[in-house]
Amino acid sequence: GGARFIILDNCSAEYQLTDEQMKWLEDALKTDLIKFVFMHAPPSTHLWTDGFGKNSENFMELVEKYEVKKVYFGHDHAYDKLRRGKTDYIMTGCGGAEPNPIARYYDRFSGGYYHMILVEIKDGKVMDVLVAPDTSDIISFPSPDGAQLEFPFGSYRHFNTPVVESAGIVGGSWKANAPTGIAVTAYSDPAAMEAGLVEVTVECTDTSGKRYGPVSLKSEPFDERKWSGEMPPIAGAPVLCSLRAEDVLGSSILYLTPIKTASPGAPPAADSKGTGLSSIPYNTVSTDINDAPVKLPGTLDLLNFSMAYDEGHFYFLVETEEGFSGGDRKEGTLNTYLVGFLDEKLKLEADPRKMLKAIPILIYAPLAPTMGFPKCGFYNFGDYKKGNIEANPKGVVCREEGKKLYLSVDRNLPQLKGLEGIKFIVASGQLLLREKLDVKIGDATNVTNVKLSASGIFK
């Protein structure tokens, strides 16, 4: 119970779906159950050029309309995955036949190799695990559905590839008091296997501080590289706009414009208690929270991450499902909520210890003062395996309000000064302060590249 499995024959009639099949499909999709669709050939897109023809576009529109969870197919003897809207389209056509790689893929972990996919439905979540014959030296990451994907470390997702190639105004300039067209093009590089975006939104603010949007752009049919849309009429000028785009690998980019504070350089929350942080106009950075593969004890469920900035400070809002728990002092368990700052120019390395030394990590830990650490501050875990943790509360203000955590960070701290673009990751976790020090990660967001702009991406 709880799911509906729909099987379609789209290969016996010259690789198509007939109008009669489409009508039957729509009737079958009218249910609140979790929906799965299985068929032989993929829909036709700009990369899947050998897909079925008739009603291919109509099929994807129905899938989007009724929020199908997964669409599985084969035909091409390879593995690939495309996230479109709320649906995963998964090519799994190499369980025994000779591998036959296609020219280009959507997913970084794709290719013409033998594999199978294990699917589990648990507590309303669908978990996919890609299983390949060579699972030596594997590393696991949670998928957006809370699953564990295991793959060779050599296929480690490339956070260093740009997400957006260009973004601009149709016609070159804003149209006062009239709708304005916006066009965005995804970064596309065959060597990097980047192929498109899954979501693009734009939000603007006029000179009076009034917000417009966010407006969701639409992609061209079967081509997730090109997106366009229209902002509503905006009276004030100049206009500051923020662009958010997420690519098919789960990486995202957000162009932010600074907020205005009463006194330049001074945070709205000048006192040590963080009074006033809740009144800041935050921008949502990531709501695509990856659930922890193993449930950690305590309340460590993240719901949302938002941020803003001015010329002197970063401001963060972290929201949880049930509030913030401290851990267990007797057991040496310290619950933590962290924000990792990665310079966008930093190249990721395979050695996690080197990365921990290179990434400033801001931590809020309610129980930390009872164990000799600051409640909030920057922690250095570079030598945590040796039992060494350094913590510095300088330049950080934190305020907990029920299920929300507000943080203010001085941008002039040595580890943050001069950054024009930062890749953020937010996570919950635990420090196990026992004979052998250890760190466990709970829920986590995808890495998001935030570009800091004084005038917005659209001039």
KAQUIBEL-V735913 format. One record per residue. N is the residue number from 0. BURIAL is b if it has 16 or more other ideal C-beta (glycine too) atoms within 10 Angstrom, else e. D_CENTER is the distance of its C-alpha to the mean C-alpha in Angstrom with 2 decimals. Layout:
# KAQUIBEL-V735913
n->(N:N)
burial->(BURIAL:BURIAL)
d_center->(D_CENTER:D_CENTER)
This chain:
# KAQUIBEL-V735913
n->(0:1:2:3:4:5:6:7:8:9:10:11:12:13:14:15:16:17:18:19:20:21:22:23:24:25:26:27:28:29:30:31:32:33:34:35:36:37:38:39:40:41:42:43:44:45:46:47:48:49:50:51:52:53:54:55:56:57:58:59:60:61:62:63:64:65:66:67:68:69:70:71:72:73:74:75:76:77:78:79:80:81:82:83:84:85:86:87:88:89:90:91:92:93:94:95:96:97:98:99:100:101:102:103:104:105:106:107:108:109:110:111:112:113:114:115:116:117:118:119:120:121:122:123:124:125:126:127:128:129:130:131:132:133:134:135:136:137:138:139:140:141:142:143:144:145:146:147:148:149:150:151:152:153:154:155:156:157:158:159:160:161:162:163:164:165:166:167:168:169:170:171:172:173:174:175:176:177:178:179:180:181:182:183:184:185:186:187:188:189:190:191:192:193:194:195:196:197:198:199:200:201:202:203:204:205:206:207:208:209:210:211:212:213:214:215:216:217:218:219:220:221:222:223:224:225:226:227:228:229:230:231:232:233:234:235:236:237:238:239:240:241:242:243:244:245:246:247:248:249:250:251:252:253:254:255:256:257:258:259:260:261:262:263:264:265:266:267:268:269:270:271:272:273:274:275:276:277:278:279:280:281:282:283:284:285:286:287:288:289:290:291:292:293:294:295:296:297:298:299:300:301:302:303:304:305:306:307:308:309:310:311:312:313:314:315:316:317:318:319:320:321:322:323:324:325:326:327:328:329:330:331:332:333:334:335:336:337:338:339:340:341:342:343:344:345:346:347:348:349:350:351:352:353:354:355:356:357:358:359:360:361:362:363:364:365:366:367:368:369:370:371:372:373:374:375:376:377:378:379:380:381:382:383:384:385:386:387:388:389:390:391:392:393:394:395:396:397:398:399:400:401:402:403:404:405:406:407:408:409:410:411:412:413:414:415:416:417:418:419:420:421:422:423:424:425:426:427:428:429:430:431:432:433:434:435:436:437:438:439:440:441:442:443:444:445:446:447:448:449:450:451:452:453:454:455:456:457:458)
burial->(e:e:e:b:e:b:e:b:e:b:e:e:e:e:b:b:b:e:e:e:b:b:e:e:b:e:e:b:b:e:e:e:e:b:b:b:b:e:b:b:b:b:b:b:b:b:b:b:e:e:b:b:e:b:b:b:e:e:b:b:e:b:b:e:e:b:e:b:b:b:b:b:b:b:b:b:b:b:b:b:b:b:b:b:e:e:b:b:b:b:b:b:b:b:e:e:e:e:e:e:b:b:e:b:b:b:b:b:b:b:b:b:e:b:b:e:e:e:e:e:e:e:e:e:e:b:b:b:e:b:e:b:e:e:e:e:e:e:e:e:b:b:b:e:e:b:b:e:b:e:b:e:e:e:b:e:b:e:b:e:b:e:b:b:e:e:b:e:b:e:e:e:e:b:e:e:e:e:e:b:e:b:e:b:b:b:b:b:e:e:e:e:b:b:b:b:b:b:b:b:b:b:b:b:b:e:e:e:e:e:e:b:b:b:e:e:b:e:b:e:e:b:e:b:b:b:b:e:b:e:b:e:e:b:e:b:e:e:b:b:b:b:b:b:b:b:b:b:b:b:b:b:b:b:b:b:b:b:b:e:b:e:e:e:e:e:b:b:b:e:e:e:e:b:e:b:b:e:e:b:e:b:b:b:b:b:e:e:b:b:b:b:e:e:e:b:e:b:b:b:b:b:e:b:b:b:b:b:b:b:e:b:b:b:b:b:b:b:b:b:e:e:e:b:e:b:b:e:e:e:e:e:b:b:b:b:b:b:b:b:b:b:b:b:e:e:e:b:e:e:e:e:e:e:b:b:e:e:b:b:b:b:b:b:b:b:b:b:e:e:e:e:b:b:b:b:b:b:b:b:b:b:e:b:e:e:e:e:b:e:b:e:e:e:b:b:b:b:b:b:e:e:b:b:b:b:b:b:b:e:b:e:b:e:b:b:e:e:b:e:e:b:b:b:b:b:b:b:b:b:b:b:b:e:e:e:b:e:b:e:b:b:b:b:b:b:b:b:b:b:b:b:b:e:e:b:b:b:e)
d_center->(30.24:27.02:26.05:27.65:27.92:29.01:30.66:31.56:34.08:33.05:35.15:38.74:39.23:38.39:34.63:33.98:33.40:36.48:36.62:38.06:35.14:32.70:34.72:34.79:31.02:30.35:32.78:31.13:27.68:29.16:28.24:25.96:25.59:22.48:23.18:23.26:24.95:26.73:28.62:29.99:28.72:25.31:25.07:25.88:23.22:23.50:22.71:24.24:27.62:29.63:28.28:30.51:31.97:33.36:31.02:27.87:26.31:27.76:26.31:22.69:23.48:24.88:21.95:19.66:22.37:22.79:19.18:20.06:17.78:18.68:21.06:22.79:25.30:27.08:29.73:28.27:28.84:25.38:21.88:18.99:15.97:14.66:12.08:13.88:13.32:13.13:15.06:14.82:17.81:18.97:21.89:23.87:27.29:28.52:29.96:33.47:34.30:34.43:31.02:30.74:27.75:26.66:26.45:22.69:19.58:16.13:14.59:15.03:16.80:19.14:22.84:26.33:26.93:28.22:25.79:25.33:22.63:23.13:21.81:22.15:21.94:21.99:21.86:20.36:17.43:17.62:17.18:17.48:18.85:19.76:23.16:24.87:28.40:27.63:25.55:27.13:25.15:21.95:18.81:16.52:12.79:11.55:10.00:7.95:11.63:12.72:14.62:15.59:15.47:18.34:19.10:21.31:20.13:21.22:18.29:15.84:12.71:13.65:11.58:14.68:14.54:14.19:11.93:14.56:18.23:19.90:19.81:23.03:25.46:27.56:31.08:30.15:30.70:29.95:32.34:33.70:33.88:32.66:29.42:27.60:25.83:22.49:21.56:18.46:18.56:15.85:16.64:18.60:20.34:22.06:22.22:18.48:17.99:15.49:16.39:14.49:11.75:10.62:10.43:12.31:13.73:16.45:18.12:21.47:24.06:27.79:30.42:31.26:27.78:27.19:23.66:23.14:20.20:17.33:18.37:16.34:17.49:18.64:18.64:22.00:23.18:21.83:20.50:16.79:17.73:19.54:18.52:20.91:21.81:24.15:24.01:26.79:29.90:29.49:32.76:32.14:31.66:30.16:26.74:23.60:20.35:16.63:14.42:10.72:9.59:6.83:8.68:9.88:8.68:4.92:5.57:5.86:9.12:10.90:14.69:16.37:20.10:22.01:23.53:27.29:29.01:32.67:33.69:31.89:30.55:30.97:28.13:28.55:28.78:31.60:32.94:31.85:30.81:28.05:29.91:28.38:24.72:24.05:25.48:23.01:21.06:17.46:14.51:11.43:8.59:5.89:7.25:5.05:7.33:8.62:12.34:14.79:16.76:19.90:20.54:21.63:24.62:24.35:21.87:18.48:16.19:13.37:12.60:11.18:10.80:12.67:14.75:17.71:20.26:23.84:26.07:26.58:23.69:20.02:19.42:16.73:16.46:15.08:15.87:16.90:18.38:21.87:22.32:22.59:24.85:26.57:27.40:30.90:33.16:35.79:33.39:31.87:28.38:26.35:23.19:20.67:17.63:16.23:14.40:14.30:15.28:15.18:17.44:15.84:19.08:18.83:18.90:17.41:20.22:20.77:22.74:20.61:23.57:23.60:19.94:20.62:23.54:21.74:18.81:19.98:18.71:19.40:20.37:21.76:24.10:26.57:29.12:29.06:32.31:34.30:33.38:34.11:30.67:29.46:27.51:24.90:24.77:23.49:23.96:24.76:24.19:25.41:28.49:27.36:28.90:32.19:31.88:31.19:28.71:29.12:28.01:28.71:28.36:29.52:27.75:25.54:26.17:24.58:25.38:24.60:25.31:25.09:21.51:20.21:20.14:20.83:20.90:22.71:22.71:25.34:24.02:27.37:26.87:27.65:24.26:22.50:25.32:24.99:21.27:20.25:16.65:14.50:11.31:10.24:9.17:10.56:12.34:15.58:18.31:22.04:24.64:27.58:30.54:33.19:35.51:32.60:29.64:26.25:22.60:20.39:16.66:15.71:12.48:9.47:6.01:3.77:6.06:6.39:9.85:12.02:15.35:18.28:20.84:24.24:24.68:21.40:20.33:22.96:26.47)
